[in-house]
């Protein structure tokens, strides 16, 4: 897996795909934003600023303050078991992917947000 390419990819280029995936399953952009803000510690306005700035994933997660319960996100995403991903940045990216997948699959927000 070429992580460098993913790390340098703009978060803003992937974000619309997260929203589309959720909306196709009857979920909302607001729910996607809530999940991303929970994971990263960004406020909604800070999230929008990162999107507008075309920040890459590496910078995006360098600025983020990962939620203390993020380590509770487990399972398989894109063929990889999250808890076995050694690269910290890739694990954070896969955390976000997993949370959006859970939303699209209809999991309740309290379970997604590990409350």
C-alpha positions as CSV (number, residue, x, y, z in Angstrom):
1,X,0.0,0.0,0.0
2,X,1.4,3.4,-1.0
3,X,0.6,5.5,2.1
4,X,2.4,8.6,0.9
5,X,-0.1,9.1,-1.9
6,X,-3.0,8.9,0.5
7,X,-1.4,11.1,3.1
8,X,-0.9,13.8,0.5
9,X,-4.4,13.5,-0.8
10,X,-6.6,16.5,0.0
11,X,-9.2,15.8,2.7
12,X,-11.6,18.0,0.7
13,X,-11.3,15.6,-2.3
14,X,-12.6,12.6,-0.1
15,X,-15.1,14.5,2.0
16,X,-17.8,14.7,-0.7
17,X,-17.6,10.9,-1.1
18,X,-18.2,10.5,2.7
19,X,-21.3,12.7,2.4
20,X,-22.5,10.9,-0.8
21,X,-22.1,7.5,0.8
22,X,-24.1,8.6,3.9
23,X,-26.8,10.4,1.8
24,X,-27.3,7.4,-0.4
25,X,-28.3,5.5,2.7
26,X,-30.7,8.2,4.0
27,X,-28.2,9.9,6.3
28,X,-27.2,13.5,6.3
29,X,-24.2,15.7,5.8
30,X,-24.8,17.0,9.4
31,X,-24.3,13.4,10.7
32,X,-21.1,13.0,8.7
33,X,-19.8,16.3,10.1
34,X,-20.8,15.3,13.6
35,X,-18.8,12.1,13.3
36,X,-15.7,13.8,11.8
37,X,-15.8,16.5,14.5
38,X,-16.2,13.9,17.2
39,X,-13.1,12.0,15.9
40,X,-10.9,15.0,15.2
41,X,-11.9,17.5,17.9
42,X,-12.6,20.1,15.2
43,X,-15.6,22.4,15.6
44,X,-17.9,22.6,12.5
45,X,-16.3,25.9,11.5
46,X,-12.8,24.5,11.9
47,X,-13.8,21.4,9.8
48,X,-15.1,23.7,7.1
49,X,-11.9,25.7,7.2
50,X,-9.9,22.5,6.6
51,X,-12.1,21.6,3.7
52,X,-11.8,25.1,2.2
53,X,-8.1,25.1,2.7
54,X,-7.7,21.9,0.7
55,X,-5.6,20.4,3.6
56,X,-4.0,17.1,2.9
57,X,-4.8,14.1,5.3
58,X,-1.3,14.4,6.9
59,X,-1.8,18.0,7.9
60,X,-5.5,17.4,8.7
61,X,-4.7,14.8,11.3
62,X,-1.6,16.7,12.6
63,X,-4.0,19.5,13.5
64,X,-6.7,17.2,14.9
65,X,-7.0,16.2,18.6
66,X,-8.2,12.6,18.3
67,X,-11.0,11.7,20.6
68,X,-9.9,9.7,23.6
69,X,-12.3,6.9,22.7
70,X,-11.0,6.6,19.1
71,X,-9.1,3.5,20.2
72,X,-12.4,1.7,20.6
73,X,-13.0,1.8,16.9
74,X,-12.3,-1.7,15.7
75,X,-13.1,-4.0,12.8
76,X,-12.1,-4.4,9.2
77,X,-12.1,-1.6,6.6
78,X,-10.8,-1.9,3.1
79,X,-9.5,-5.4,3.9
80,X,-7.4,-4.2,6.9
81,X,-8.1,-4.8,10.5
82,X,-7.9,-1.4,12.0
83,X,-6.3,-2.4,15.3
84,X,-3.5,-4.1,13.4
85,X,-2.6,-1.0,11.2
86,X,0.9,0.0,12.4
87,X,1.1,3.4,10.7
88,X,-0.6,5.8,13.1
89,X,-1.8,8.2,10.4
90,X,-3.2,5.4,8.3
91,X,-5.0,4.1,11.3
92,X,-6.6,7.5,11.9
93,X,-7.7,7.7,8.3
94,X,-9.2,4.2,8.6
95,X,-10.9,5.2,11.8
96,X,-12.8,7.9,9.8
97,X,-13.6,5.5,7.0
98,X,-15.0,3.0,9.5
99,X,-17.2,5.5,11.3
100,X,-18.7,6.7,7.9
101,X,-19.3,3.1,7.0
102,X,-21.1,2.5,10.3
103,X,-23.3,5.5,9.6
104,X,-24.1,4.3,6.1
105,X,-25.0,0.9,7.5
106,X,-27.5,2.4,9.9
107,X,-25.7,2.1,13.1
108,X,-27.0,4.5,15.8
109,X,-25.0,7.6,16.5
110,X,-24.4,6.7,20.2
111,X,-22.7,3.5,19.1
112,X,-20.8,5.2,16.3
113,X,-19.5,7.8,18.7
114,X,-18.5,5.2,21.3
115,X,-20.5,6.9,24.1
